[in-house]
């Protein structure tokens, strides 16, 4: 029988989950997603926000997060997908502004704004949470994310959102010092399937962004796709106990017109503990920095 390990439970991170509401409105499970390939049995849309704004509060704003069913309705660090429905508002300009409010400062995160209204009447957005909410010893959230939805630059609704830690620690904030100066990257390593026995190859995704520290933390354009800084992410598997690699590794290449998405493949030839070496290679061919992901199956 397959052994269930931390690495084998990577699907707990998923695409998206949810947390707190602004107004105490009941959360709703949305099972189907007809605008993006039809119903997906392994994931759901979960309402994380329902708030009102405008004259007499006639505008209703609903925000839903896409999450894997095993995530227990929790939004987690890393890449997340959202959709927004606005009732009582006909304008085309809807923006999502996630903001982390800390003790002495605040900052946003990499966010892809909606490209107008989709045929299903939703506005689709993407966000990458680079850190979880902070919780004290009593379970109280002391530093939290808030979701701001801005309509036409005028009306804004806000909801608290608890972001849970990545279950495997595969969301990283790294600083690399290079001959061209200091570079800060945010990234997540994400297998497309669960690690399991008799695995030979595994398709993987990486979401990679860079931080421009000359731009204030509360400016959405302070985070950029890393495709102009990272040409490819080299991937290599290594089994320390047996001192060998495995065939099937393919570098993660940037996906055109995506929100920081890179796709590649890793290879294994036996069960056990493995290291996955990541090398971030720049367009000129040199290595920006290195990292290691540990897995077991």
C-alpha positions as YAML, in Angstrom:
chain: A
units: angstrom
residues:
- id: 1
  name: UNK
  ca: [0.00, 0.00, 0.00]
- id: 2
  name: UNK
  ca: [1.24, 3.45, -0.82]
- id: 3
  name: UNK
  ca: [2.76, 5.31, 2.09]
- id: 4
  name: UNK
  ca: [1.19, 8.69, 2.66]
- id: 5
  name: UNK
  ca: [3.87, 11.29, 3.33]
- id: 6
  name: UNK
  ca: [4.13, 15.05, 3.45]
- id: 7
  name: UNK
  ca: [5.25, 15.13, -0.15]
- id: 8
  name: UNK
  ca: [2.45, 12.79, -1.22]
- id: 9
  name: UNK
  ca: [-0.06, 15.21, 0.23]
- id: 10
  name: UNK
  ca: [1.01, 18.12, -1.98]
- id: 11
  name: UNK
  ca: [-2.53, 18.32, -3.30]
- id: 12
  name: UNK
  ca: [-3.51, 19.88, 0.01]
- id: 13
  name: UNK
  ca: [-2.15, 23.17, -1.38]
- id: 14
  name: UNK
  ca: [-4.20, 23.09, -4.61]
- id: 15
  name: UNK
  ca: [-5.18, 26.10, -6.52]
- id: 16
  name: UNK
  ca: [-7.43, 27.82, -4.12]
- id: 17
  name: UNK
  ca: [-9.41, 27.85, -0.86]
- id: 18
  name: UNK
  ca: [-11.06, 30.27, 1.49]
- id: 19
  name: UNK
  ca: [-11.27, 31.83, 4.89]
- id: 20
  name: UNK
  ca: [-13.10, 34.70, 6.48]
- id: 21
  name: UNK
  ca: [-16.03, 36.79, 5.28]
- id: 22
  name: UNK
  ca: [-16.53, 40.52, 5.77]
- id: 23
  name: UNK
  ca: [-20.20, 40.49, 6.61]
- id: 24
  name: UNK
  ca: [-20.79, 37.02, 8.00]
- id: 25
  name: UNK
  ca: [-22.67, 35.95, 4.88]
- id: 26
  name: UNK
  ca: [-22.88, 32.21, 4.34]
- id: 27
  name: UNK
  ca: [-20.16, 30.71, 2.15]
- id: 28
  name: UNK
  ca: [-21.26, 28.76, -0.88]
- id: 29
  name: UNK
  ca: [-19.74, 25.87, -2.75]
- id: 30
  name: UNK
  ca: [-19.67, 26.29, -6.52]
- id: 31
  name: UNK
  ca: [-19.04, 22.90, -8.10]
- id: 32
  name: UNK
  ca: [-18.80, 23.76, -11.79]
- id: 33
  name: UNK
  ca: [-16.66, 26.06, -13.88]
- id: 34
  name: UNK
  ca: [-18.17, 26.17, -17.36]
- id: 35
  name: UNK
  ca: [-15.94, 28.91, -18.73]
- id: 36
  name: UNK
  ca: [-12.69, 27.01, -18.17]
- id: 37
  name: UNK
  ca: [-13.14, 23.49, -19.46]
- id: 38
  name: UNK
  ca: [-16.40, 22.53, -17.79]
- id: 39
  name: UNK
  ca: [-16.93, 20.78, -14.43]
- id: 40
  name: UNK
  ca: [-13.77, 19.63, -12.67]
- id: 41
  name: UNK
  ca: [-14.50, 16.86, -10.13]
- id: 42
  name: UNK
  ca: [-11.34, 17.42, -8.08]
- id: 43
  name: UNK
  ca: [-11.88, 21.11, -7.36]
- id: 44
  name: UNK
  ca: [-14.58, 23.62, -6.51]
- id: 45
  name: UNK
  ca: [-15.27, 27.33, -6.42]
- id: 46
  name: UNK
  ca: [-15.73, 28.46, -2.82]
- id: 47
  name: UNK
  ca: [-17.16, 31.85, -1.88]
- id: 48
  name: UNK
  ca: [-14.74, 33.82, 0.32]
- id: 49
  name: UNK
  ca: [-16.42, 37.19, 0.18]
- id: 50
  name: UNK
  ca: [-19.89, 38.72, -0.19]
- id: 51
  name: UNK
  ca: [-20.13, 42.43, 0.47]
- id: 52
  name: UNK
  ca: [-22.22, 45.41, -0.62]
- id: 53
  name: UNK
  ca: [-21.38, 48.90, -1.76]
- id: 54
  name: UNK
  ca: [-22.81, 51.84, -3.72]
- id: 55
  name: UNK
  ca: [-25.87, 53.97, -2.97]
- id: 56
  name: UNK
  ca: [-28.23, 52.08, -0.66]
- id: 57
  name: UNK
  ca: [-25.80, 49.14, -0.83]
- id: 58
  name: UNK
  ca: [-27.45, 47.98, -4.06]
- id: 59
  name: UNK
  ca: [-24.18, 46.58, -5.50]
- id: 60
  name: UNK
  ca: [-23.39, 43.02, -4.43]
- id: 61
  name: UNK
  ca: [-19.81, 41.76, -4.81]
- id: 62
  name: UNK
  ca: [-19.10, 38.01, -4.64]
- id: 63
  name: UNK
  ca: [-15.54, 36.63, -4.71]
- id: 64
  name: UNK
  ca: [-14.86, 32.91, -5.08]
- id: 65
  name: UNK
  ca: [-11.57, 31.02, -4.86]
- id: 66
  name: UNK
  ca: [-10.69, 27.89, -6.80]
- id: 67
  name: UNK
  ca: [-9.46, 25.10, -4.53]
- id: 68
  name: UNK
  ca: [-8.88, 21.39, -4.49]
- id: 69
  name: UNK
  ca: [-11.46, 19.46, -2.49]
- id: 70
  name: UNK
  ca: [-8.76, 18.11, -0.17]
- id: 71
  name: UNK
  ca: [-7.78, 21.63, 0.92]
- id: 72
  name: UNK
  ca: [-10.59, 21.77, 3.48]
- id: 73
  name: UNK
  ca: [-11.68, 25.18, 2.12]
- id: 74
  name: UNK
  ca: [-8.41, 26.86, 3.02]
- id: 75
  name: UNK
  ca: [-6.66, 29.46, 0.91]
- id: 76
  name: UNK
  ca: [-2.95, 28.75, 1.10]
- id: 77
  name: UNK
  ca: [0.34, 30.38, 0.23]
- id: 78
  name: UNK
  ca: [1.30, 30.37, -3.40]
- id: 79
  name: UNK
  ca: [-0.69, 30.65, -6.62]
- id: 80
  name: UNK
  ca: [-4.45, 31.12, -6.36]
- id: 81
  name: UNK
  ca: [-7.21, 31.78, -8.87]
- id: 82
  name: UNK
  ca: [-10.25, 33.93, -8.11]
- id: 83
  name: UNK
  ca: [-13.44, 34.92, -9.88]
- id: 84
  name: UNK
  ca: [-15.59, 37.94, -9.07]
- id: 85
  name: UNK
  ca: [-19.27, 38.50, -9.80]
- id: 86
  name: UNK
  ca: [-20.77, 41.96, -9.34]
- id: 87
  name: UNK
  ca: [-24.54, 42.44, -9.28]
- id: 88
  name: UNK
  ca: [-25.96, 45.93, -9.71]
- id: 89
  name: UNK
  ca: [-22.85, 47.27, -11.47]
- id: 90
  name: UNK
  ca: [-22.42, 47.35, -15.23]
- id: 91
  name: UNK
  ca: [-18.97, 48.91, -15.52]
- id: 92
  name: UNK
  ca: [-16.04, 47.02, -17.11]
- id: 93
  name: UNK
  ca: [-13.38, 48.06, -14.58]
- id: 94
  name: UNK
  ca: [-13.10, 45.57, -11.70]
- id: 95
  name: UNK
  ca: [-9.79, 45.15, -9.86]
- id: 96
  name: UNK
  ca: [-8.64, 42.79, -7.12]
- id: 97
  name: UNK
  ca: [-6.18, 44.19, -4.59]
- id: 98
  name: UNK
  ca: [-4.89, 41.68, -1.98]
- id: 99
  name: UNK
  ca: [-3.12, 43.46, 0.86]
- id: 100
  name: UNK
  ca: [-1.18, 42.12, 3.85]
- id: 101
  name: UNK
  ca: [-1.53, 44.36, 6.90]
- id: 102
  name: UNK
  ca: [1.40, 43.90, 9.26]
- id: 103
  name: UNK
  ca: [2.22, 45.59, 12.56]
- id: 104
  name: UNK
  ca: [4.23, 48.44, 11.10]
- id: 105
  name: UNK
  ca: [3.77, 48.14, 7.33]
- id: 106
  name: UNK
  ca: [1.62, 46.70, 4.56]
- id: 107
  name: UNK
  ca: [2.27, 45.13, 1.18]
- id: 108
  name: UNK
  ca: [0.45, 43.54, -1.70]
- id: 109
  name: UNK
  ca: [1.42, 40.45, -3.74]
- id: 110
  name: UNK
  ca: [1.79, 39.51, -7.43]
- id: 111
  name: UNK
  ca: [-1.69, 39.91, -8.94]
- id: 112
  name: UNK
  ca: [-3.07, 39.48, -12.44]
- id: 113
  name: UNK
  ca: [-6.05, 41.74, -12.90]
- id: 114
  name: UNK
  ca: [-9.22, 40.68, -14.75]
- id: 115
  name: UNK
  ca: [-9.13, 41.12, -18.50]
- id: 116
  name: UNK
  ca: [-12.71, 42.35, -18.69]
- id: 117
  name: UNK
  ca: [-15.83, 40.32, -18.02]
- id: 118
  name: UNK
  ca: [-15.82, 36.68, -19.17]
- id: 119
  name: UNK
  ca: [-18.80, 35.21, -21.12]
- id: 120
  name: UNK
  ca: [-20.10, 33.68, -17.88]
- id: 121
  name: UNK
  ca: [-20.35, 37.19, -16.30]
- id: 122
  name: UNK
  ca: [-17.38, 36.65, -13.96]
- id: 123
  name: UNK
  ca: [-14.19, 38.67, -13.72]
- id: 124
  name: UNK
  ca: [-11.22, 36.28, -13.36]
- id: 125
  name: UNK
  ca: [-8.09, 37.24, -11.41]
- id: 126
  name: UNK
  ca: [-4.95, 35.47, -10.17]
- id: 127
  name: UNK
  ca: [-2.82, 36.15, -7.10]
- id: 128
  name: UNK
  ca: [0.31, 34.72, -5.51]
- id: 129
  name: UNK
  ca: [0.41, 34.97, -1.70]
- id: 130
  name: UNK
  ca: [4.07, 34.98, -0.70]
- id: 131
  name: UNK
  ca: [3.42, 34.49, 3.02]
- id: 132
  name: UNK
  ca: [0.65, 33.21, 5.31]
- id: 133
  name: UNK
  ca: [-1.37, 35.13, 7.84]
- id: 134
  name: UNK
  ca: [0.26, 35.38, 11.26]
- id: 135
  name: UNK
  ca: [-1.49, 33.55, 14.11]
- id: 136
  name: UNK
  ca: [-0.65, 33.87, 17.81]
- id: 137
  name: UNK
  ca: [-0.51, 31.09, 20.43]
- id: 138
  name: UNK
  ca: [-4.25, 31.40, 21.05]
- id: 139
  name: UNK
  ca: [-5.13, 30.97, 17.40]
- id: 140
  name: UNK
  ca: [-5.93, 34.64, 16.83]
- id: 141
  name: UNK
  ca: [-4.93, 36.19, 13.51]
- id: 142
  name: UNK
  ca: [-2.60, 39.10, 14.27]
- id: 143
  name: UNK
  ca: [-1.36, 39.96, 10.76]
- id: 144
  name: UNK
  ca: [-3.80, 39.17, 8.02]
- id: 145
  name: UNK
  ca: [-4.53, 39.54, 4.34]
- id: 146
  name: UNK
  ca: [-7.50, 41.55, 3.16]
- id: 147
  name: UNK
  ca: [-9.14, 41.37, -0.25]
- id: 148
  name: UNK
  ca: [-10.14, 44.74, -1.71]
- id: 149
  name: UNK
  ca: [-12.37, 44.74, -4.78]
- id: 150
  name: UNK
  ca: [-12.34, 48.11, -6.57]
- id: 151
  name: UNK
  ca: [-15.17, 48.99, -8.95]
- id: 152
  name: UNK
  ca: [-14.46, 51.69, -11.48]
- id: 153
  name: UNK
  ca: [-11.91, 53.29, -9.21]
- id: 154
  name: UNK
  ca: [-14.69, 54.52, -6.90]
- id: 155
  name: UNK
  ca: [-16.46, 51.88, -4.83]
- id: 156
  name: UNK
  ca: [-14.36, 49.49, -2.77]
- id: 157
  name: UNK
  ca: [-15.43, 46.50, -0.72]
- id: 158
  name: UNK
  ca: [-13.12, 44.63, 1.63]
- id: 159
  name: UNK
  ca: [-13.01, 41.24, 3.37]
- id: 160
  name: UNK
  ca: [-10.53, 39.57, 5.70]
- id: 161
  name: UNK
  ca: [-8.86, 36.52, 4.21]
- id: 162
  name: UNK
  ca: [-6.84, 34.04, 6.24]
- id: 163
  name: UNK
  ca: [-4.02, 32.57, 4.16]
- id: 164
  name: UNK
  ca: [-2.71, 29.28, 5.55]
- id: 165
  name: UNK
  ca: [0.93, 28.10, 5.32]
- id: 166
  name: UNK
  ca: [1.97, 25.94, 2.38]
- id: 167
  name: UNK
  ca: [1.81, 22.34, 3.72]
- id: 168
  name: UNK
  ca: [5.20, 21.42, 2.22]
- id: 169
  name: UNK
  ca: [7.01, 24.73, 2.46]
- id: 170
  name: UNK
  ca: [7.37, 24.93, -1.31]
- id: 171
  name: UNK
  ca: [6.55, 28.64, -1.49]
- id: 172
  name: UNK
  ca: [9.87, 30.47, -1.23]
- id: 173
  name: UNK
  ca: [11.11, 34.04, -0.97]
- id: 174
  name: UNK
  ca: [14.74, 34.12, -2.07]
- id: 175
  name: UNK
  ca: [17.34, 36.86, -2.41]
- id: 176
  name: UNK
  ca: [20.18, 36.30, -4.84]
- id: 177
  name: UNK
  ca: [23.23, 38.59, -4.95]
- id: 178
  name: UNK
  ca: [24.65, 38.69, -8.47]
- id: 179
  name: UNK
  ca: [27.19, 40.71, -10.43]
- id: 180
  name: UNK
  ca: [24.25, 42.70, -11.77]
- id: 181
  name: UNK
  ca: [22.95, 43.49, -8.31]
- id: 182
  name: UNK
  ca: [20.50, 41.96, -5.86]
- id: 183
  name: UNK
  ca: [17.52, 40.03, -7.23]
- id: 184
  name: UNK
  ca: [14.52, 38.96, -5.16]
- id: 185
  name: UNK
  ca: [12.39, 36.08, -6.41]
- id: 186
  name: UNK
  ca: [9.10, 34.64, -5.21]
- id: 187
  name: UNK
  ca: [8.23, 31.16, -6.41]
- id: 188
  name: UNK
  ca: [6.28, 27.98, -5.80]
- id: 189
  name: UNK
  ca: [7.13, 24.42, -6.83]
- id: 190
  name: UNK
  ca: [3.97, 22.46, -7.62]
- id: 191
  name: UNK
  ca: [3.68, 18.87, -8.97]
- id: 192
  name: UNK
  ca: [0.70, 18.36, -11.25]
- id: 193
  name: UNK
  ca: [-0.07, 14.98, -9.68]
- id: 194
  name: UNK
  ca: [0.46, 13.32, -6.33]
- id: 195
  name: UNK
  ca: [3.85, 11.65, -5.79]
- id: 196
  name: UNK
  ca: [3.24, 7.90, -5.69]
- id: 197
  name: UNK
  ca: [4.95, 4.55, -5.83]
- id: 198
  name: UNK
  ca: [6.35, 3.40, -9.16]
- id: 199
  name: UNK
  ca: [6.50, 6.97, -10.44]
- id: 200
  name: UNK
  ca: [8.83, 7.34, -13.41]
- id: 201
  name: UNK
  ca: [8.22, 10.93, -14.49]
- id: 202
  name: UNK
  ca: [6.12, 13.72, -13.03]
- id: 203
  name: UNK
  ca: [4.96, 16.93, -14.76]
- id: 204
  name: UNK
  ca: [5.52, 19.95, -12.54]
- id: 205
  name: UNK
  ca: [4.68, 23.63, -12.51]
- id: 206
  name: UNK
  ca: [6.58, 26.55, -11.12]
- id: 207
  name: UNK
  ca: [5.13, 29.99, -10.53]
- id: 208
  name: UNK
  ca: [7.97, 32.53, -10.56]
- id: 209
  name: UNK
  ca: [7.90, 36.29, -9.94]
- id: 210
  name: UNK
  ca: [10.47, 38.92, -9.11]
- id: 211
  name: UNK
  ca: [10.24, 41.89, -6.81]
- id: 212
  name: UNK
  ca: [11.33, 45.35, -7.96]
- id: 213
  name: UNK
  ca: [12.39, 46.92, -4.67]
- id: 214
  name: UNK
  ca: [12.44, 50.43, -6.18]
- id: 215
  name: UNK
  ca: [8.63, 50.38, -6.26]
- id: 216
  name: UNK
  ca: [6.62, 50.72, -3.00]
- id: 217
  name: UNK
  ca: [5.11, 47.56, -1.51]
- id: 218
  name: UNK
  ca: [1.53, 48.73, -2.02]
- id: 219
  name: UNK
  ca: [1.90, 49.17, -5.80]
- id: 220
  name: UNK
  ca: [0.66, 46.25, -7.88]
- id: 221
  name: UNK
  ca: [3.28, 46.88, -10.55]
- id: 222
  name: UNK
  ca: [6.03, 46.30, -7.99]
- id: 223
  name: UNK
  ca: [5.89, 42.58, -8.81]
- id: 224
  name: UNK
  ca: [6.84, 41.38, -12.26]
- id: 225
  name: UNK
  ca: [6.84, 38.12, -14.14]
- id: 226
  name: UNK
  ca: [10.29, 36.56, -14.02]
- id: 227
  name: UNK
  ca: [10.31, 35.51, -17.68]
- id: 228
  name: UNK
  ca: [12.66, 38.38, -18.56]
- id: 229
  name: UNK
  ca: [14.92, 37.58, -15.60]
- id: 230
  name: UNK
  ca: [14.63, 33.75, -15.57]
- id: 231
  name: UNK
  ca: [14.85, 32.09, -18.97]
- id: 232
  name: UNK
  ca: [14.41, 28.56, -17.63]
- id: 233
  name: UNK
  ca: [14.39, 26.64, -14.35]
- id: 234
  name: UNK
  ca: [16.66, 23.61, -14.62]
- id: 235
  name: UNK
  ca: [15.33, 20.56, -12.71]
- id: 236
  name: UNK
  ca: [17.40, 17.61, -11.52]
- id: 237
  name: UNK
  ca: [16.39, 14.78, -9.19]
- id: 238
  name: UNK
  ca: [18.92, 13.20, -6.83]
- id: 239
  name: UNK
  ca: [18.57, 10.33, -4.35]
- id: 240
  name: UNK
  ca: [21.08, 11.03, -1.52]
- id: 241
  name: UNK
  ca: [20.88, 7.56, 0.06]
- id: 242
  name: UNK
  ca: [21.76, 5.83, -3.23]
- id: 243
  name: UNK
  ca: [23.94, 8.58, -4.68]
- id: 244
  name: UNK
  ca: [22.29, 8.67, -8.11]
- id: 245
  name: UNK
  ca: [19.98, 10.70, -10.29]
- id: 246
  name: UNK
  ca: [17.22, 9.45, -12.61]
- id: 247
  name: UNK
  ca: [16.26, 10.00, -16.25]
- id: 248
  name: UNK
  ca: [13.28, 12.04, -17.35]
- id: 249
  name: UNK
  ca: [14.16, 15.48, -15.98]
- id: 250
  name: UNK
  ca: [13.14, 18.34, -18.25]
- id: 251
  name: UNK
  ca: [13.65, 22.05, -17.50]
- id: 252
  name: UNK
  ca: [10.68, 24.23, -16.61]
- id: 253
  name: UNK
  ca: [10.08, 26.64, -19.50]
- id: 254
  name: UNK
  ca: [7.96, 29.82, -19.28]
- id: 255
  name: UNK
  ca: [4.43, 29.47, -20.67]
- id: 256
  name: UNK
  ca: [3.54, 32.30, -23.04]
- id: 257
  name: UNK
  ca: [0.89, 34.77, -21.86]
- id: 258
  name: UNK
  ca: [0.67, 33.15, -18.44]
- id: 259
  name: UNK
  ca: [0.92, 34.67, -14.98]
- id: 260
  name: UNK
  ca: [4.48, 33.64, -14.12]
- id: 261
  name: UNK
  ca: [3.90, 29.98, -15.02]
- id: 262
  name: UNK
  ca: [6.77, 27.62, -15.99]
- id: 263
  name: UNK
  ca: [6.23, 23.96, -16.93]
- id: 264
  name: UNK
  ca: [8.72, 21.10, -16.75]
- id: 265
  name: UNK
  ca: [9.17, 17.47, -15.67]
- id: 266
  name: UNK
  ca: [11.08, 15.54, -13.01]
- id: 267
  name: UNK
  ca: [12.18, 11.89, -13.14]
- id: 268
  name: UNK
  ca: [12.44, 9.12, -10.53]
- id: 269
  name: UNK
  ca: [13.39, 5.45, -10.80]
- id: 270
  name: UNK
  ca: [12.67, 4.10, -7.30]
- id: 271
  name: UNK
  ca: [10.77, 4.98, -4.13]
- id: 272
  name: UNK
  ca: [12.36, 6.80, -1.21]
- id: 273
  name: UNK
  ca: [13.73, 10.22, -0.32]
- id: 274
  name: UNK
  ca: [14.64, 12.50, -3.19]
- id: 275
  name: UNK
  ca: [16.09, 15.98, -3.60]
- id: 276
  name: UNK
  ca: [14.94, 18.10, -6.52]
- id: 277
  name: UNK
  ca: [17.56, 20.68, -7.43]
- id: 278
  name: UNK
  ca: [16.32, 23.95, -8.93]
- id: 279
  name: UNK
  ca: [18.62, 26.24, -10.90]
- id: 280
  name: UNK
  ca: [17.26, 29.59, -12.07]
- id: 281
  name: UNK
  ca: [19.03, 30.38, -15.35]
- id: 282
  name: UNK
  ca: [19.07, 33.88, -16.84]
- id: 283
  name: UNK
  ca: [18.75, 34.68, -20.57]
- id: 284
  name: UNK
  ca: [22.51, 35.20, -20.84]
- id: 285
  name: UNK
  ca: [23.06, 31.62, -19.66]
- id: 286
  name: UNK
  ca: [24.45, 32.07, -16.15]
- id: 287
  name: UNK
  ca: [22.72, 30.81, -13.02]
- id: 288
  name: UNK
  ca: [20.90, 33.39, -10.95]
- id: 289
  name: UNK
  ca: [20.49, 31.11, -7.91]
- id: 290
  name: UNK
  ca: [19.85, 27.60, -6.60]
- id: 291
  name: UNK
  ca: [17.33, 25.90, -4.35]
- id: 292
  name: UNK
  ca: [16.38, 22.36, -3.27]
- id: 293
  name: UNK
  ca: [12.96, 20.74, -2.78]
- id: 294
  name: UNK
  ca: [12.78, 17.51, -0.76]
- id: 295
  name: UNK
  ca: [10.17, 14.85, -1.47]
- id: 296
  name: UNK
  ca: [9.45, 11.30, -0.30]
- id: 297
  name: UNK
  ca: [7.17, 8.60, -1.70]
...
